[in-house]
Structure formats: structure tokens, C-alpha cells
Amino acid sequence: MDKLKKFELMEKIVRELEDVKRSQQAVLEKIGKVEVDNIELGDSRLEKVLPEIYQRTADNSDAITDLLSSFAETTDEFAAKNKVDQLRQQQEAGGNRNA
């Protein structure tokens, strides 16, 4: 895999991890809403299980955030080390000549 294609794949993965992070946040918000609604309802099973689910989801969300941060940094370092901006310019210039 050439360096530009590898970088583009890395960028795609960063975007996908960002999407997963947003999805996890949405799940946490939904669980919180159900917990609030259950305060009025008082279902004992929901009262027992939801906090456990919330905690596991929050832990996963933290892990995703850490992974995203680390991988985004790795992606940025790869771009700098391999002069991705220059590679893109070269590719565009080469593509324009063929047009």
C-alpha cells in the first residue's frame, strides 16, 4: 500500500472512530433518560440493571476516546513524517496533466 493510500485509510478509521464515539455518547444519553423516566415508574429490574449497563457503556466510551486520541495522533505523525500534503499535491498535479 502506498503512503497516500495508507494515510487516507488512517483518516477513514479516525472518522469511523469519531462516529463510534458519538454513537456511544448517544447511547449514554438514552440510558440516562430511561433511568430518569424510571424514577417515576419505579421498576426494580430497570433500577438494578441500568446503572450497570450505563457504567459498562461509559467505560467503553472512555476506551474509544482514548483509542481515537492515540490513533489520530499516530495519523498526524504519519502525515508529517511522510509529507502527505506534498504527496497529494503531486498526485493532483499528475492527475491534472492527464485530464
Secondary structure as UniProt FT lines:
FT   HELIX           3..41
FT   HELIX           44..81
FT   TURN            82..83
FT   HELIX           84..98
//
